[in-house]
Amino acid sequence: MSTQSSEFIANDVTSNRSNGVKQMLVKEYKKIGEGAFGTVSQAKLLDGETWIGPFAIKKVPAQTEYKSRELEILRLTNHPNVITLEYFFTHKSPKDGKIYQHLAMECLPETLQLEIRCYHNSMLELPLKHIKLYTYQIARAMLYLHALGICHRDIKPSNILVDPSTGILKICDFGSAKKLEPQQPSVSYICSRYYRAPELIVGCQYYSTQIDIWGLGCVIAEMLLRKPIFQGDDPILQLREIAKLLGPPDKRFLFNSNPKYVGPLFSRPLFSGKVSQRFQKVLGNAGEKGIDLLMKVLVYEPENRLSPRRILAHEFFDDLRIDNKFVPRGSPNPVNLPKLFNFSNFELDVIGELIDRVAPSH
């Protein structure tokens, strides 16, 4: 990404922690992302005499109902595996005269997409311990978000930040996120295609936070395969790719998702043998426990997908509960895992009676 730097004074820099508002100089020095929503730059802020940062500053057009949602959600959330909003402010762009909302968030060195690509380019497999470590933290973030009714709606490796040297992971980009209200419809055309849950593909408008769990399954599979597991050339062919692994979708599932669905049913199985054999063939390097987890997450019926607390309790993660070390990429020596079991009272309430299976006994 480009490294041109720009400086400007923002008058209404609000601290998300203290709610204090002050004027600061903003120095953007590196563009780190760009999308339909706007841009993300690495930047520092001058607070009095002190430069603070670096931050990742996301810039989106202000005054759109849809975009203020991200600010609302980030002001509400506070979790070790969810990106922290530090400051926010508005600023009029000298280029087009429009007012932009700026969200200054904590910075992590990489995305999970970059980490996967790194291993792919070196023709190496991601160590299973790393896959467990990253998956556990995504599931822990989902436990927290879903308990608040927040659905991320765009879970994919490029929206997950990691620090490979410490193993810390945080979910970012809440531009599509929404607090789902029961009985209220939401758009089905959401979530990047390769990670889109099957109920969304067939046009379901009354979906649950379980669409994120499907996304998590796709991310686990991508860490194992080092490429997206379901790559359809268009939304309907996406369903065909899913049917190649799971078998054809059940008519009841299609009717419950969208009674008006008239697309292809892919009713003839696209592979022979049992679904479990197919999982074994495609995702065998996950090991027996990993395949068991994937087969309970990548299922058509959203209500049959494991909940975040059941994912955290799964034996796939026993390794993390027993041995608190891992070897970071490029390092010869093991380091301690990040804190995985420092649950808040809120999290403990959600985990409930499963706590003995989720946290190590010591």
Secondary structure, DSSP 8 states (H G I E B T S, - for coil): -----EEEEEEEEEETTT--EEEEEEEEEEEEEEETTEEEEEEEEEETTEEEEEEEEEEEESS-HHHHHHHHHHHH---TTB--EEEEEEEE-TTT--EEEEEEEE--SEEHHHHHHHHHHTT----HHHHHHHHHHHHHHHHHHHHTTEE-S--SGGGEEEETTTTEEEE---TT-EE--TT----SS-S-GGG--HHHHTT-SS--THHHHHHHHHHHHHHHHSS-S---SSHHHHHHHHHHHH-S--HHHHHHH-TT--S----S-SSSS-HHHHHHHHHGGGHHHHHHHHHHHS-SSGGGS--HHHHHTSGGGHHHHH--EE--TT-SS-EE--------HHHHHHHGGGHHHHS---
